[in-house]
Protein backbone atom coordinates (compact mmCIF):
# COMPACT_ATOMS: atom_id res chain seq x y z
CA UNK A 1 0.00 0.00 0.00
CA UNK A 2 1.52 3.32 -1.07
CA UNK A 3 1.07 6.17 1.35
CA UNK A 4 1.76 9.87 1.39
CA UNK A 5 1.85 11.88 4.60
CA UNK A 6 1.58 15.65 4.56
CA UNK A 7 1.38 17.79 7.71
CA UNK A 8 0.61 14.78 9.89
CA UNK A 9 -2.44 13.61 7.92
CA UNK A 10 -2.10 10.23 6.23
CA UNK A 11 -3.42 9.39 2.79
CA UNK A 12 -3.53 6.07 1.05
CA UNK A 13 -4.44 4.55 -2.29
CA UNK A 14 -6.80 2.34 -0.30
CA UNK A 15 -9.60 3.43 1.99
CA UNK A 16 -8.96 3.32 5.72
CA UNK A 17 -11.55 1.14 7.42
CA UNK A 18 -13.91 3.14 9.62
CA UNK A 19 -12.52 6.54 8.58
CA UNK A 20 -14.90 8.76 6.57
CA UNK A 21 -13.42 9.49 3.16
CA UNK A 22 -14.28 10.98 -0.23
CA UNK A 23 -13.49 9.72 -3.70
CA UNK A 24 -12.62 12.59 -6.04
CA UNK A 25 -12.28 12.37 -9.81
CA UNK A 26 -10.13 15.11 -11.30
CA UNK A 27 -10.46 15.88 -15.01
CA UNK A 28 -7.31 17.64 -16.18
CA UNK A 29 -7.74 20.24 -18.90
CA UNK A 30 -4.25 20.73 -20.28
CA UNK A 31 -2.67 19.92 -23.64
CA UNK A 32 -1.43 16.35 -23.84
CA UNK A 33 -3.22 15.17 -20.68
CA UNK A 34 -5.14 11.91 -20.63
CA UNK A 35 -8.91 12.17 -20.94
CA UNK A 36 -9.20 9.64 -18.10
CA UNK A 37 -9.81 11.25 -14.71
CA UNK A 38 -7.23 11.12 -11.95
CA UNK A 39 -9.06 9.44 -9.07
CA UNK A 40 -7.97 9.98 -5.47
CA UNK A 41 -9.49 9.05 -2.13
CA UNK A 42 -8.96 11.42 0.80
CA UNK A 43 -10.17 11.45 4.37
CA UNK A 44 -12.97 13.96 4.92
CA UNK A 45 -10.85 16.12 7.22
CA UNK A 46 -8.15 16.68 4.56
CA UNK A 47 -7.50 20.31 3.70
CA UNK A 48 -7.53 21.71 0.17
CA UNK A 49 -3.73 21.92 0.24
CA UNK A 50 -3.39 18.29 1.33
CA UNK A 51 -5.82 17.18 -1.38
CA UNK A 52 -3.91 19.11 -4.08
CA UNK A 53 -0.63 17.67 -2.79
CA UNK A 54 -1.98 14.12 -2.97
CA UNK A 55 -3.32 14.71 -6.50
CA UNK A 56 0.07 16.05 -7.65
CA UNK A 57 1.90 13.17 -5.98
CA UNK A 58 -0.37 10.55 -7.57
CA UNK A 59 -0.17 12.23 -11.02
CA UNK A 60 3.65 12.17 -10.84
CA UNK A 61 3.82 8.67 -9.34
CA UNK A 62 1.67 7.29 -12.18
CA UNK A 63 4.03 8.87 -14.72
CA UNK A 64 1.27 10.88 -16.37
CA UNK A 65 2.12 13.34 -19.11
CA UNK A 66 2.76 16.20 -19.45
CA UNK A 67 5.14 16.29 -16.50
CA UNK A 68 4.39 18.70 -13.68
CA UNK A 69 7.02 21.40 -13.25
N, CA, C and O atoms as a GROMACS GRO file, in nm:
protein
  276
    1UNK      N    1   0.085  -0.118   0.000
    1UNK     CA    2   0.000   0.000   0.000
    1UNK      C    3   0.089   0.123   0.000
    1UNK      O    4   0.170   0.141   0.091
    2UNK      N    5   0.076   0.208  -0.100
    2UNK     CA    6   0.152   0.332  -0.107
    2UNK      C    7   0.085   0.438  -0.024
    2UNK      O    8  -0.037   0.452  -0.028
    3UNK      N    9   0.163   0.513   0.051
    3UNK     CA   10   0.106   0.617   0.135
    3UNK      C   11   0.183   0.747   0.117
    3UNK      O   12   0.301   0.747   0.082
    4UNK      N   13   0.114   0.855   0.143
    4UNK     CA   14   0.176   0.987   0.139
    4UNK      C   15   0.130   1.059   0.265
    4UNK      O   16   0.010   1.064   0.293
    5UNK      N   17   0.222   1.115   0.340
    5UNK     CA   18   0.185   1.188   0.460
    5UNK      C   19   0.226   1.333   0.442
    5UNK      O   20   0.339   1.363   0.404
    6UNK      N   21   0.133   1.423   0.471
    6UNK     CA   22   0.158   1.565   0.456
    6UNK      C   23   0.100   1.636   0.578
    6UNK      O   24  -0.019   1.625   0.604
    7UNK      N   25   0.182   1.706   0.652
    7UNK     CA   26   0.138   1.779   0.771
    7UNK      C   27   0.066   1.689   0.871
    7UNK      O   28  -0.032   1.731   0.933
    8UNK      N   29   0.115   1.566   0.887
    8UNK     CA   30   0.061   1.478   0.989
    8UNK      C   31  -0.069   1.408   0.953
    8UNK      O   32  -0.122   1.334   1.036
    9UNK      N   33  -0.122   1.428   0.833
    9UNK     CA   34  -0.244   1.361   0.792
    9UNK      C   35  -0.206   1.256   0.690
    9UNK      O   36  -0.140   1.287   0.591
   10UNK      N   37  -0.247   1.132   0.713
   10UNK     CA   38  -0.210   1.023   0.623
   10UNK      C   39  -0.310   1.004   0.511
   10UNK      O   40  -0.431   1.021   0.529
   11UNK      N   41  -0.259   0.969   0.395
   11UNK     CA   42  -0.342   0.939   0.279
   11UNK      C   43  -0.299   0.802   0.228
   11UNK      O   44  -0.187   0.758   0.253
   12UNK      N   45  -0.386   0.737   0.158
   12UNK     CA   46  -0.353   0.607   0.105
   12UNK      C   47  -0.427   0.584  -0.025
   12UNK      O   48  -0.531   0.645  -0.050
   13UNK      N   49  -0.373   0.494  -0.107
   13UNK     CA   50  -0.444   0.455  -0.229
   13UNK      C   51  -0.564   0.369  -0.194
   13UNK      O   52  -0.653   0.351  -0.277
   14UNK      N   53  -0.568   0.316  -0.074
   14UNK     CA   54  -0.680   0.234  -0.030
   14UNK      C   55  -0.752   0.307   0.082
   14UNK      O   56  -0.693   0.386   0.155
   15UNK      N   57  -0.882   0.280   0.094
   15UNK     CA   58  -0.960   0.343   0.199
   15UNK      C   59  -0.920   0.289   0.336
   15UNK      O   60  -0.890   0.170   0.349
   16UNK      N   61  -0.919   0.374   0.435
   16UNK     CA   62  -0.896   0.332   0.572
   16UNK      C   63  -1.030   0.284   0.628
   16UNK      O   64  -1.130   0.355   0.617
   17UNK      N   65  -1.032   0.167   0.686
   17UNK     CA   66  -1.155   0.114   0.742
   17UNK      C   67  -1.204   0.201   0.857
   17UNK      O   68  -1.128   0.234   0.948
   18UNK      N   69  -1.330   0.239   0.853
   18UNK     CA   70  -1.391   0.314   0.962
   18UNK      C   71  -1.364   0.463   0.960
   18UNK      O   72  -1.416   0.536   1.044
   19UNK      N   73  -1.283   0.512   0.865
   19UNK     CA   74  -1.252   0.654   0.858
   19UNK      C   75  -1.331   0.713   0.740
   19UNK      O   76  -1.317   0.668   0.627
   20UNK      N   77  -1.414   0.815   0.767
   20UNK     CA   78  -1.490   0.876   0.657
   20UNK      C   79  -1.396   0.932   0.550
   20UNK      O   80  -1.299   1.000   0.581
   21UNK      N   81  -1.427   0.902   0.424
   21UNK     CA   82  -1.342   0.949   0.316
   21UNK      C   83  -1.427   0.988   0.196
   21UNK      O   84  -1.547   0.959   0.190
   22UNK      N   85  -1.362   1.054   0.100
   22UNK     CA   86  -1.428   1.098  -0.023
   22UNK      C   87  -1.346   1.050  -0.141
   22UNK      O   88  -1.223   1.055  -0.139
   23UNK      N   89  -1.414   1.005  -0.244
   23UNK     CA   90  -1.349   0.972  -0.370
   23UNK      C   91  -1.368   1.092  -0.462
   23UNK      O   92  -1.479   1.140  -0.480
   24UNK      N   93  -1.259   1.141  -0.518
   24UNK     CA   94  -1.262   1.259  -0.604
   24UNK      C   95  -1.204   1.223  -0.740
   24UNK      O   96  -1.095   1.167  -0.749
   25UNK      N   97  -1.278   1.255  -0.845
   25UNK     CA   98  -1.228   1.236  -0.981
   25UNK      C   99  -1.189   1.373  -1.036
   25UNK      O  100  -1.270   1.466  -1.036
   26UNK      N  101  -1.066   1.385  -1.081
   26UNK     CA  102  -1.012   1.511  -1.130
   26UNK      C  103  -0.992   1.499  -1.280
   26UNK      O  104  -0.916   1.415  -1.327
   27UNK      N  105  -1.060   1.585  -1.355
   27UNK     CA  106  -1.046   1.588  -1.501
   27UNK      C  107  -0.951   1.702  -1.536
   27UNK      O  108  -0.983   1.819  -1.515
   28UNK      N  109  -0.835   1.667  -1.589
   28UNK     CA  110  -0.731   1.764  -1.618
   28UNK      C  111  -0.751   1.823  -1.757
   28UNK      O  112  -0.764   1.750  -1.855
   29UNK      N  113  -0.754   1.954  -1.764
   29UNK     CA  114  -0.774   2.024  -1.890
   29UNK      C  115  -0.645   2.094  -1.930
   29UNK      O  116  -0.632   2.215  -1.916
   30UNK      N  117  -0.550   2.015  -1.980
   30UNK     CA  118  -0.425   2.073  -2.028
   30UNK      C  119  -0.380   1.993  -2.150
   30UNK      O  120  -0.408   1.874  -2.161
   31UNK      N  121  -0.310   2.060  -2.242
   31UNK     CA  122  -0.267   1.992  -2.364
   31UNK      C  123  -0.185   1.867  -2.334
   31UNK      O  124  -0.093   1.870  -2.252
   32UNK      N  125  -0.218   1.758  -2.399
   32UNK     CA  126  -0.143   1.635  -2.384
   32UNK      C  127  -0.185   1.548  -2.267
   32UNK      O  128  -0.132   1.438  -2.250
   33UNK      N  129  -0.278   1.594  -2.184
   33UNK     CA  130  -0.322   1.517  -2.068
   33UNK      C  131  -0.421   1.410  -2.110
   33UNK      O  132  -0.495   1.426  -2.207
   34UNK      N  133  -0.420   1.300  -2.038
   34UNK     CA  134  -0.514   1.191  -2.063
   34UNK      C  135  -0.657   1.239  -2.039
   34UNK      O  136  -0.682   1.325  -1.955
   35UNK      N  137  -0.750   1.182  -2.114
   35UNK     CA  138  -0.891   1.217  -2.094
   35UNK      C  139  -0.949   1.140  -1.975
   35UNK      O  140  -1.059   1.172  -1.929
   36UNK      N  141  -0.876   1.040  -1.926
   36UNK     CA  142  -0.920   0.964  -1.810
   36UNK      C  143  -0.899   1.048  -1.684
   36UNK      O  144  -0.796   1.114  -1.670
   37UNK      N  145  -0.996   1.046  -1.592
   37UNK     CA  146  -0.980   1.125  -1.471
   37UNK      C  147  -0.873   1.067  -1.380
   37UNK      O  148  -0.845   0.947  -1.384
   38UNK      N  149  -0.815   1.152  -1.300
   38UNK     CA  150  -0.723   1.112  -1.195
   38UNK      C  151  -0.811   1.093  -1.072
   38UNK      O  152  -0.871   1.189  -1.024
   39UNK      N  153  -0.819   0.972  -1.020
   39UNK     CA  154  -0.906   0.944  -0.907
   39UNK      C  155  -0.824   0.931  -0.780
   39UNK      O  156  -0.727   0.855  -0.774
   40UNK      N  157  -0.863   1.006  -0.677
   40UNK     CA  158  -0.797   0.998  -0.547
   40UNK      C  159  -0.903   0.977  -0.440
   40UNK      O  160  -1.019   1.011  -0.459
   41UNK      N  161  -0.862   0.921  -0.328
   41UNK     CA  162  -0.949   0.905  -0.212
   41UNK      C  163  -0.881   0.975  -0.096
   41UNK      O  164  -0.766   0.945  -0.063
   42UNK      N  165  -0.952   1.068  -0.033
   42UNK     CA  166  -0.896   1.142   0.080
   42UNK      C  167  -0.990   1.130   0.200
   42UNK      O  168  -1.110   1.109   0.185
   43UNK      N  169  -0.933   1.143   0.318
   43UNK     CA  170  -1.017   1.145   0.437
   43UNK      C  171  -1.093   1.278   0.439
   43UNK      O  172  -1.044   1.378   0.388
   44UNK      N  173  -1.211   1.278   0.499
   44UNK     CA  174  -1.297   1.396   0.492
   44UNK      C  175  -1.240   1.517   0.564
   44UNK      O  176  -1.285   1.629   0.538
   45UNK      N  177  -1.144   1.498   0.651
   45UNK     CA  178  -1.085   1.612   0.722
   45UNK      C  179  -0.962   1.670   0.650
   45UNK      O  180  -0.899   1.763   0.700
   46UNK      N  181  -0.929   1.616   0.532
   46UNK     CA  182  -0.815   1.668   0.456
   46UNK      C  183  -0.842   1.811   0.411
   46UNK      O  184  -0.954   1.845   0.374
   47UNK      N  185  -0.738   1.892   0.415
   47UNK     CA  186  -0.750   2.031   0.370
   47UNK      C  187  -0.736   2.036   0.218
   47UNK      O  188  -0.699   1.938   0.154
   48UNK      N  189  -0.768   2.152   0.161
   48UNK     CA  190  -0.753   2.171   0.017
   48UNK      C  191  -0.606   2.150  -0.022
   48UNK      O  192  -0.577   2.083  -0.122
   49UNK      N  193  -0.515   2.206   0.054
   49UNK     CA  194  -0.373   2.192   0.024
   49UNK      C  195  -0.327   2.046   0.027
   49UNK      O  196  -0.249   2.004  -0.058
   50UNK      N  197  -0.374   1.970   0.124
   50UNK     CA  198  -0.339   1.829   0.133
   50UNK      C  199  -0.397   1.751   0.015
   50UNK      O  200  -0.333   1.660  -0.037
   51UNK      N  201  -0.518   1.785  -0.026
   51UNK     CA  202  -0.582   1.718  -0.138
   51UNK      C  203  -0.507   1.748  -0.268
   51UNK      O  204  -0.486   1.658  -0.349
   52UNK      N  205  -0.468   1.874  -0.288
   52UNK     CA  206  -0.392   1.911  -0.408
   52UNK      C  207  -0.256   1.840  -0.406
   52UNK      O  208  -0.211   1.790  -0.509
   53UNK      N  209  -0.192   1.836  -0.291
   53UNK     CA  210  -0.063   1.767  -0.279
   53UNK      C  211  -0.074   1.620  -0.314
   53UNK      O  212   0.012   1.567  -0.384
   54UNK      N  213  -0.178   1.554  -0.266
   54UNK     CA  214  -0.198   1.412  -0.297
   54UNK      C  215  -0.223   1.393  -0.446
   54UNK      O  216  -0.170   1.300  -0.507
   55UNK      N  217  -0.303   1.481  -0.506
   55UNK     CA  218  -0.332   1.471  -0.650
   55UNK      C  219  -0.202   1.487  -0.731
   55UNK      O  220  -0.179   1.412  -0.825
   56UNK      N  221  -0.120   1.584  -0.695
   56UNK     CA  222   0.007   1.605  -0.765
   56UNK      C  223   0.100   1.486  -0.748
   56UNK      O  224   0.165   1.442  -0.842
   57UNK      N  225   0.106   1.433  -0.626
   57UNK     CA  226   0.190   1.317  -0.598
   57UNK      C  227   0.144   1.197  -0.682
   57UNK      O  228   0.226   1.129  -0.743
   58UNK      N  229   0.013   1.170  -0.684
   58UNK     CA  230  -0.037   1.055  -0.757
   58UNK      C  231  -0.014   1.073  -0.907
   58UNK      O  232   0.026   0.978  -0.975
   59UNK      N  233  -0.039   1.192  -0.960
   59UNK     CA  234  -0.017   1.223  -1.102
   59UNK      C  235   0.128   1.191  -1.140
   59UNK      O  236   0.154   1.125  -1.240
   60UNK      N  237   0.222   1.239  -1.059
   60UNK     CA  238   0.365   1.217  -1.084
   60UNK      C  239   0.401   1.070  -1.068
   60UNK      O  240   0.474   1.015  -1.150
   61UNK      N  241   0.351   1.007  -0.962
   61UNK     CA  242   0.382   0.867  -0.934
   61UNK      C  243   0.332   0.774  -1.045
   61UNK      O  244   0.395   0.672  -1.073
   62UNK      N  245   0.220   0.809  -1.108
   62UNK     CA  246   0.167   0.729  -1.218
   62UNK      C  247   0.239   0.754  -1.350
   62UNK      O  248   0.216   0.684  -1.448
   63UNK      N  249   0.327   0.855  -1.351
   63UNK     CA  250   0.403   0.887  -1.472
   63UNK      C  251   0.318   0.952  -1.580
   63UNK      O  252   0.348   0.940  -1.699
   64UNK      N  253   0.214   1.022  -1.539
   64UNK     CA  254   0.127   1.088  -1.637
   64UNK      C  255   0.201   1.200  -1.708
   64UNK      O  256   0.296   1.258  -1.656
   65UNK      N  257   0.155   1.228  -1.830
   65UNK     CA  258   0.212   1.334  -1.911
   65UNK      C  259   0.105   1.439  -1.939
   65UNK      O  260  -0.013   1.404  -1.947
   66UNK      N  261   0.141   1.563  -1.955
   66UNK     CA  262   0.275   1.620  -1.945
   66UNK      C  263   0.323   1.622  -1.800
   66UNK      O  264   0.243   1.622  -1.707
   67UNK      N  265   0.456   1.625  -1.783
   67UNK     CA  266   0.514   1.629  -1.650
   67UNK      C  267   0.478   1.758  -1.580
   67UNK      O  268   0.464   1.862  -1.643
   68UNK      N  269   0.463   1.749  -1.449
   68UNK     CA  270   0.439   1.870  -1.368
   68UNK      C  271   0.574   1.936  -1.343
   68UNK      O  272   0.673   1.868  -1.316
   69UNK      N  273   0.577   2.067  -1.350
   69UNK     CA  274   0.702   2.140  -1.325
   69UNK      C  275   0.681   2.243  -1.216
   69UNK      O  276   0.774   2.315  -1.180
   0.00000   0.00000   0.00000
